[in-house]
Amino acid sequence: MKLSTAHPRCPALLAATMVAVLALAGCGSDTPAADDASAPASADGAFPVTIDTAYGEVTVEAKPERIVVLTSTYLELLPYVDEKPLTSPDDDEALAWAPWLGEVDKGEVDTDLINADWAPSPEAIATWEPDLILTDIWNTDEKLYKQLSQVAPTYVGIETDTQTSWQDHLASLATLTGHDTAVVDEVEAELSADFDAAAERLPGLQGRSYVIPVFKDDQFWPTEYGNEPFVALGLEPGGHQPHGEVTSAEVDTFSLENIDQLTEDVVIVAASGAESQETIDKTYASLKADPRVADLPASENGTWIYLDGPQWSAINGGTPLSYRWWLDQVLPELEESALNQRAR
């Protein structure tokens, strides 16, 4: 099964408020898979290369050697094309949201590359004399993009609505750095194989329904983000779960008073990135103590799952690296659930 992600990594390296806005308001609609990405001008190591992006064509005249990376997605993807960042802004505090990045090459850390609003700083970036800048449309508007393009060729993604998938990003990186885009299929196949193997450990969850609500302000907000890994594990979206063409804006939310309507077999409660860890801990503690939660089918199944901030970030705009980290985090709980054990 193809594990395709069609939404941005919301919380990993964003300010908490930005996370909430994107996660709860909906980051946009589905995007095409890598096969639909813009065709590369060259995939055989020859330069110049030109690709179509959200803000128009980007041309790289020679193989880039000084790559400035401004969002974590590219840090996670560059190793697949054997490239390294010259510098990135990811300090330890920011990386607390993305623990799977611990061993990833981040280049030299320069927190001045972005400002307090997470927007790139052309002046700071120029001091590194880059020959390729990797950023994203969510923190780079067209005006800023033009400024960055005066410094070096700048890539922001393919889609204009922040929906560039990791597959499309990887295909673009391969092209811009002179590698074969076939790497996308290879990485995708390896990831799918890992999820297929994980699904075999969950016989009791095959075909079972699920819903993913973000819990905030005493409301459960079902969200389409995070669908892909659960579908890849063999589960099916429940009646309250937005998926396909249906977005979170088109489904009902649930108050605690109506919690008995959450009858899906598996309920994955996601941490709102707008809240502090202390608030999230208190919120989850109150839900765990609520007898109405204990009476729900998912609780009785052992499949009422709480995702902390990094666990939610890992699948809310994931990459192969974050997906595998998440799988290691969540698979044991799913495997040991009563629902799964009854099928063994």
N, C-alpha and C positions, 0 to 999 in steps of 0.2 A: 504493500500500500504506500502510495506516495505521501510523504509527510511534507506538505507544502505550507509555508507560513505566508500569510498575506496581510500582515499588519506590522506596525513598528514596535520595536522594543520600547515600551512606555517607561517603566520605572527605573531601569537599571542605572542609567547615568543621568536621569533627569531630576530636577527639583521635584519635591513631593507634589506640589500643586500641579505642575505640568503633568505628572503621572495621572492624577485624578481627572483632570480635564480630558485627557485622551482616553483613559480607560472607561470612564462613565459616560462621556458624551458620545463615544464611538469614534474610532480613528479613521473611519471611512469604510469603503466596501472591499469586496474581494478583488484580488489582482490576478493576472494571468500567471501561469507557471513559467519556469525558466525558458521553456521551449518557445514562449511567445515574446521573449525579450528582444530588444533591438538587435538586429544582426550585426556582428562585429565587422569592422572594415578589414581586420586582419586577425587571424588566430594562429599564425605560424611564426610568431616572433619578429615579424617585419614591422618596421615603423616608417612613416607615421600611421597611427590608428585613429579612427573617429567613431564615436558612438552617439546615439541619440539619448538625451537625458531629459529630465523634467524641465530644464531651462534651456533646452536646445542642444545643438551638437557640441561635443567636447573633443578636441583633438590633442593627442600627445605626440609630439614630434620625434621623441627618442625614448628609449627605455628609461623609465623613472628610477632614480637612485635615491632620491630624498623625498620620502613620502610622509607628509604630515597627516596624522589621523585624529579626527575630532570627535568621533563617536565610537562606542565600544564594538558595535557590530563588525566594523572593519578589522579591529584587532583580532576578533575571533575568526575572521574569514581569510585574512592574509596568509596564515600558515598553509592553507590549502593550495596556494599558488607559490609557495616557497619565497614569499616576500616578507620584509620586515619594516615596521614603521621607524622613521627617524625620531619622531617625538609624538607624544600624545598628552592630553591634559588629565589623564585618569590618576588621581591620587588615591591613597588608601581609603579615605573616607568615602569617595565615590564608589570605589570598588567593593565596599561593604554590601552594596546592592547586587553585586555580580561576582560571587565567590568563585565561580568556575573560571574566572579570568586570572586566578592566582599565578599560574605558570605561563601565561601567555606573554609573549614579548610585547612590551608597551613602548619600547624606545626610551628616550630620555623624557622623564615627566616634566612638563612645563604647564603649570596651572594657569599661566597668563594667556594661554592660547584661546581660552574662552572667558567671557565675562560672567558677572554674577547671574545674568539671565540665560546663561548657557549658549549665548551667541558667539560665533567665532570673532576673534580680534585680528583684523587684517594686519595691523601694525606688528603685533607680537609674532604672528605667523611669518611675516616677511623676513624677520630677523634670522629665520632658519633657512632661508634661500631654498624653499622647496621646489621640486619639479612636478609634484602632484599633490593635490589637497583632497582629502576624503572627508566629507561632512554629510549632513542629511538635511532634507527639505524642512523638517520640523524646527530646526534652529537656524536656518539660513534662508531668508527671503530673497527675492530676485535682486533687490538692490544690493544686498550684502554679497550675493553671489557674484555680481558684476565687479564688486570691489576685490573679492578674492581672486577672480579670474585675471585681474591685472597683476597678481602676484605669481600665479601658476595655474595650469589647467585644474579645474575644480569639478569634482563629481559629487552630486547630491542625491542620486537615485534616479530611477526611471520614471516612477509614477509621480503625478503632480499632487496627489492627495495623501502623501506619506505612506503609501501602501506597497512600496517596493519590497518584494519577498527576498529572503536570504539567497534564494536561487538566482534571482536577477542581479542582486548585488555581486554575487560570486562570479557570474558570467561577465559582468562589467569589469570587475577587478582583473579577471583573467585576460580579457582583451586589452585593457589599459596597460597591463604589465607584460604583454607579449606571450601569454600562455594559452594553451588550448582550452576552449570552453567545455570540452568533454569532461573536465574535472567536475562540473556540476552534476552530471549523471552519475559519476563514480561516487561522489560524496552522498548523493541522495540515495543511491542503492545501498550503501553501507549503513546509513541511518535507518532506512526502512527495514533492513535485516535485523538491526538491533531491536527495533520495536516489534517486529514479528516474533523474535525470540522471547521478548518480554510478554507478549500476548499469550504465548503458549503456557506461561506460568499463571495465567489468570482464566482458567476454563470457566469458573463460575461467573465471570463478568462479561463473557461473550454475549453480545446482543442486548445487554442490560442498558437501561436508560440512565442518563446523567443530566445534571444541570450545574452550571457554574455561576453562582451569584457572588457579586462583590457586596459585602455587608458594610453599610455606612449609614449613619443617622437613623439607626433602627429600621432600616429598609434593606431588603435583599434585592439587588439589581442584577438580574441575569445578563450575562455578557457573552458575546460571540467569540471573544478573544480567549484562546486556550482550547478551542475545539479540536484542533488537529491532533495533538498527542493522544487525546482520549479516543478519538475515532481510530487512530492508528493502533490503539490497544484493543480494539474490537468492541468498544461501547457504541451506543447510539444516542444521539441527542434526544432528550425527553421533550414532553409537550411544552415545557416552559423555556426550553433552551433555544435562543436564537442561533440560527445556522443558515448556510446557503445564502439566499438573497435577503433573509430576514435579519435585521440588525437589532441591537439592544434597544434602540429608540422605538421599536415597533412591538415590544412585548411588555407585559405588565410587571410592575415591581410588587414586592410583598412586604407588608409590615409584619412585625412580630405577631400581631393579633391573627394574621392569616397564614401563619407558618405551617398550619396543617395541610396547606395546599401543595407544599413541597413533597410530593409523593414519589419522586424519582428514586430509582434503586441506588444511585450514587449521587451524593451532593458534595460538590467541591466549593468550599467557601474561600474566597480570595481576599487577601488583605488589601484594603484601600491604601494606595500610595500617598494619599493626602493626609494620612494619620501617622503620628509618631509610633514607634515600636511600643512605647508604654501604653498608648491608647489601644493599639491593636491587641496587646496582651490582655488588657482589661475587657475589651469587647469579646474576645474569644472566651475568656474565663466566664463571662456572664452567659454566653450561649451554652457553654458546657454545663452550667449549673441550671439551665432552664429545663424544667420537666417536659415542656412541649417539644423541645428538640429531642429529648431522650425517647419520646414516643414515636418519632417518625421512622418510616421504613429504613431509611439509610442509616440511622443510628442503630437500629436493631441488626442491620446487616454488617455493621462495623465499617461502613463505607461513607460515613459523614466525615469528610476530610477537610482539615484546615490547612491552607497554604499561607506561609509567612511571606514577607515582602520579597525576598530573593526567589523563593519557589514560584511565586506568581510572576515575577519579572522574567524568570527563565523560559516560560512558555507563552508569555504575552509579547509576542514579537521575537521568538526564539531563533537560535541558530543551531546547527548540529551539536556544537559544544555545550550550549546551555540545555538543550533537550536531553542530552545524555546525563548531565549533572542532575537534572530534575528527575530523570528516571531512577537514578540511584537513590534519590531522596524519598520518592513516593512509592516506588514499586513494592518494597517490603510491607508497607502498611496495607496496600491493596491485596497483596498475596496472602497475608495472614488474616484478612477479613473473614468474618463468618460466612458471608455470601460466597466467597471463593472457596473456602474450606469445605463447604457443604457439597461442592461439585467434585471433590477429590475422592 
